[in-house]
Amino acid sequence: MDAEYIGALELALTLLSGKQLPTTEKHRSVPVMDVNTERMSVITRRAATRATREHAGLRKLYEQDVSQSSLARELGETRSRVVSWFAEGPGNRPIPRKTAERIRDKYGLPLSVWARIAE
């Protein structure tokens, strides 16, 4: 039998059986944070839908229409420093206690959401 004919038969059987077609491409999608984005600004909505971290503090900030970038501007910090406070593993940087308390007082994030707090 011809190879193309056999391939067509395999395709037909796969489609008829309802199974997914095999693929050689790598699946590169990253799960994003599930946040209600209805009342968010466009900038925060974009940030929230691209977020891949499941950090309770980050979720609470997004729900209050605050992105990591806007928090960094407000605190006078770089975005990379603020992002590192929410990171896990070797990328995590301890948040200064005064900053954590300031965020707690303004946005209601308890100190327990931070992996490490610097004294």
N, C-alpha and C positions, 0 to 999 in steps of 0.2 A: 504494500500500500504506500501511497505517496505521503510524505511527512506533513505536508500542508493539510491534507485530508484528515490525517489522524489528529492534528492540532485542532482542526475545526470540530471534530467529533468530541474531543475532550472539552472544548469550550462549550459546546451544546449541552453535554452532560452536566457540567458545572452549573450552567445557567438554569437548567431544568431542575436540578436538585436543590436550588436555593442557597447553595453555599457561596461564600465569598471567593472571588477570583484570587489566585495567588499573585503576589506582587514581588518584584525585586527591589522596589524602592524602600528606603528606610523611612519609618514613621518618625517625623521630627517635631510633631506638635508637643507643646508643653502644657500641662494642665494649668489653667488660670484660676485666680481667686474668684469665688462665687460671692459677689457683692451686689446688692440692689443699687443700680445706677440711675434710677429715675430722676432724683432731685439733685444730681451732681452737675457741676460745671463741666464743660467740654474737656478741659485739661485734666481734671480729676477723673472723669469717666474714662478717658484714654489710659491714664495711669493704672486705674483699678482693673481694667479689662486686660491689661498687659502684665499685671502682677502675677508672679509665679510662687511667691512665698505665702505660706499659710500661717501668718503671724497674727495673733489675736489683737495686738496693739495696732498693727497696720490696718487690719480690717476695720477697727473702730475709728481710726483716723479717716479712712476712705468714706465711711458712713457719715462722717461729719464734714465731708467735702474738703478734706485736707490731703494733699499728696505729699510724698516724701520731699519733692522739690520745694513746694510751698512751705513746708515745715522747716527745711534747711534755710530758706530765705528769712523766715521769721526769726529763727534762732541765731542767724548770722554765722552759720556753719556751711561747709561744703556739702553738696548732695552726696558725694561718696562717703563722707563720714556718717551722715544720717542713715544712709542705706546700710552701712556696716553695723549699726546698732540693732537692726532687724535681722541681720544675717545669722545663720547657724553654722556651727563648726569652726574651721580655722579662719573664716572671713569675719567672724564676730569680733566687734570692738566694744569694750565696756562703755556704757553711757555715763557721763558725769552725774552724780547724785543730784546736784542743783538743777540740771537740765531735766532729769527724770521727774523731779518734783514739780518743776514748772509745767511740763507736759501733763502730769497728773492733775494739777490744779486747773489748767485751762481746758483740757480735753477729756478728763476722767479716766485716763489710763492708769491702772494701779501699778505700783512698783513691781509687782510680781510678774508682769508681762515681759520684763527685761531679763535676758539670760545672765547678764553681768552688769553690775553697777559699780563704778569707780567712786571711791570715797573722796 
